Amino acid sequence: MIVRTDEGDFPKWLFFIKSPSGKFEIDVRESGDDKMYSVTTVMINGNNWGATAYDAFGINLYIKAHWKDDKTVVIETKKNMRVLTRHLQVQLLRDIIRIEYVEV
């Protein structure tokens, strides 16, 4: 895992993790106008494309994500999240990345 630190409040990149092959990347960030109207997003990037896998209202949500294998991402969230997007897979050109969820 690589942690990014940026100046200023938003957007704030929390971390990104390369897939085992290095072809894809999980990118977790917080963004919004201010802390009251903000979103935490999990993106899957690769092939010069990106797709939102999951996002929920708020910041400091402590969302965890990791690669199970090169085509599967595991996202760990809390049960009480106000979810905007929760995909079970994303497509980056010809590659399909499956998404599994663990709620604690």
Secondary structure as the mmCIF struct_conf table of DSSP 4:
data_model
#
loop_
_struct_conf.conf_type_id
_struct_conf.id
_struct_conf.beg_label_comp_id
_struct_conf.beg_label_asym_id
_struct_conf.beg_label_seq_id
_struct_conf.end_label_comp_id
_struct_conf.end_label_asym_id
_struct_conf.end_label_seq_id
STRN STRN1 ILE A 2 VAL A 3
BEND BEND1 GLU A 7 PRO A 11
STRN STRN2 LYS A 12 LYS A 18
TURN_TY1_P TURN_TY1_P1 PRO A 20 SER A 21
BEND BEND2 GLY A 22 LYS A 23
STRN STRN3 PHE A 24 GLY A 32
BEND BEND3 ASP A 33 TYR A 37
STRN STRN4 SER A 38 GLY A 46
TURN_TY1_P TURN_TY1_P2 ASN A 47 ASN A 48
STRN STRN5 TRP A 49 PHE A 57
BEND BEND4 GLY A 58 ILE A 59
STRN STRN6 LYS A 64 ASP A 69
TURN_TY1_P TURN_TY1_P3 ASP A 70 LYS A 71
STRN STRN7 THR A 72 THR A 77
TURN_TY1_P TURN_TY1_P4 LYS A 79 ASN A 80
STRN STRN8 VAL A 83 ARG A 86
BEND BEND5 LEU A 88 LEU A 88
STRN STRN9 GLN A 89 LEU A 92
TURN_TY1_P TURN_TY1_P5 LEU A 93 ARG A 94
STRN STRN10 ASP A 95 GLU A 103
#
